[in-house]
Amino acid sequence: MADTLSADALDIIFREARSYNGWLDKPVSDEQIHAIYELLKMAPTSANMQPARIVWVKSDEAKQQLADCAMEGNRDKILTAPVTAIIGYDIDFHEELPWLFPHTDAKSWFEGDEEGRKEGAFRNSSLQGAYLMIAARALGLDCGPMSGFDNAAVDKAFFGDDPKHRSNFICAIGHGDPKSIFDRSPRPDFDTFNRIA
Ligand SMILES: Cc1cc2nc3c(=O)[nH]c(=O)nc-3n(C[C@H](O)[C@H](O)[C@H](O)COP(=O)(O)O)c2cc1C
């Protein structure tokens, strides 16, 4: 059984973590990028499908390419962040299931069902994007998730316009500039959107 995290750890991952709009001039190393992935890959996906295909945009050229696909208000965030992860997904994730879920023939569940695969890939890559943010925060980094960009343009630029690979959302990662955040928006009490049935 898992132990409970300390209050400090919960603050880092949830209570004090914010979505940053600006970044301090402090790099993120390739080792840190790998460390984020080594954690996020351990979190659950349906049938261990692992549909996320992540491009870690780090070079000046790739940043400019990504910024050119983004809404005006998101461009500087991408250009100034040490790295921005494009969380994409593979609609043909089922081709990998023979080794990712070896104890049964899970590939056959998805063959001939492209709509079902799209739904599964989108749902599970969204989860993997959330795991990425939690992992980055747990490793002392900050995040700035964004969906304000032209998905088709990003797919073309970073997934070679392969119709089986699509972008979900992007997430800037670095050391957030505290001056770049707004006041915390309200969070609903339990009773507002929950019930225990
Ligand atoms: C999937 C997703 C997409 C988002 N897209 C944008 C975006 O395009 N531009 C932006 O400035 N913020 C974007 N945000 C940031 C949200 O507005 C922010 O996470 C939310 O207001 C909570 O802020 P807080 O984490 O600082 O409390 C996005 C967040 C998520 C999770």
The ligand as an SDF file (V2000), in Angstrom:
LIG
                    3D

 31 33  0  0  0  0  0  0  0  0999 V2000
   -5.8820   21.7470  -21.4300 C   0  0  0  0  0  0  0  0  0  0  0  0
   -5.6190   23.1610  -21.0150 C   0  0  0  0  0  0  0  0  0  0  0  0
   -5.5830   24.1530  -21.9700 C   0  0  0  0  0  0  0  0  0  0  0  0
   -5.2790   25.4640  -21.6200 C   0  0  0  0  0  0  0  0  0  0  0  0
   -5.1240   26.3930  -22.6160 N   0  0  0  0  0  0  0  0  0  0  0  0
   -4.6190   27.6030  -22.2990 C   0  0  0  0  0  0  0  0  0  0  0  0
   -4.2400   28.4960  -23.3210 C   0  0  0  0  0  0  0  0  0  0  0  0
   -4.3420   28.2320  -24.5160 O   0  0  0  0  0  0  0  0  0  0  0  0
   -3.7020   29.7030  -22.9480 N   0  0  0  0  0  0  0  0  0  0  0  0
   -3.5400   30.0470  -21.6390 C   0  0  0  0  0  0  0  0  0  0  0  0
   -3.0420   31.1320  -21.3630 O   0  0  0  0  0  0  0  0  0  0  0  0
   -3.8990   29.2050  -20.6500 N   0  0  0  0  0  0  0  0  0  0  0  0
   -4.4150   27.9940  -20.9360 C   0  0  0  0  0  0  0  0  0  0  0  0
   -4.7110   27.0920  -19.9330 N   0  0  0  0  0  0  0  0  0  0  0  0
   -4.4700   27.4830  -18.5220 C   0  0  0  0  0  0  0  0  0  0  0  0
   -5.7370   27.5100  -17.6650 C   0  0  0  0  0  0  0  0  0  0  0  0
   -6.4580   28.7030  -17.8700 O   0  0  0  0  0  0  0  0  0  0  0  0
   -5.2970   27.3710  -16.1820 C   0  0  0  0  0  0  0  0  0  0  0  0
   -4.7070   26.1010  -16.0340 O   0  0  0  0  0  0  0  0  0  0  0  0
   -6.4700   27.5050  -15.2220 C   0  0  0  0  0  0  0  0  0  0  0  0
   -7.0370   28.7810  -15.2770 O   0  0  0  0  0  0  0  0  0  0  0  0
   -6.0190   27.2320  -13.7830 C   0  0  0  0  0  0  0  0  0  0  0  0
   -4.9700   28.1100  -13.4140 O   0  0  0  0  0  0  0  0  0  0  0  0
   -4.0620   27.8040  -12.1380 P   0  0  0  0  0  0  0  0  0  0  0  0
   -3.4600   26.4390  -12.3790 O   0  0  0  0  0  0  0  0  0  0  0  0
   -3.0100   28.8660  -12.1150 O   0  0  0  0  0  0  0  0  0  0  0  0
   -4.9370   27.8180  -10.9560 O   0  0  0  0  0  0  0  0  0  0  0  0
   -5.0540   25.7920  -20.2510 C   0  0  0  0  0  0  0  0  0  0  0  0
   -5.1150   24.7810  -19.2820 C   0  0  0  0  0  0  0  0  0  0  0  0
   -5.3740   23.4840  -19.6530 C   0  0  0  0  0  0  0  0  0  0  0  0
   -5.3730   22.4070  -18.5830 C   0  0  0  0  0  0  0  0  0  0  0  0
  1  2  1  0
  2  3  1  0
  2 30  2  0
  3  4  2  0
  4  5  1  0
  4 28  1  0
  5  6  2  0
  6  7  1  0
  6 13  1  0
  7  8  2  0
  7  9  1  0
  9 10  1  0
 10 11  2  0
 10 12  1  0
 12 13  2  0
 13 14  1  0
 14 15  1  0
 14 28  1  0
 15 16  1  0
 16 17  1  0
 16 18  1  0
 18 19  1  0
 18 20  1  0
 20 21  1  0
 20 22  1  0
 22 23  1  0
 23 24  1  0
 24 25  2  0
 24 26  1  0
 24 27  1  0
 28 29  2  0
 29 30  1  0
 30 31  1  0
M  END
$$$$
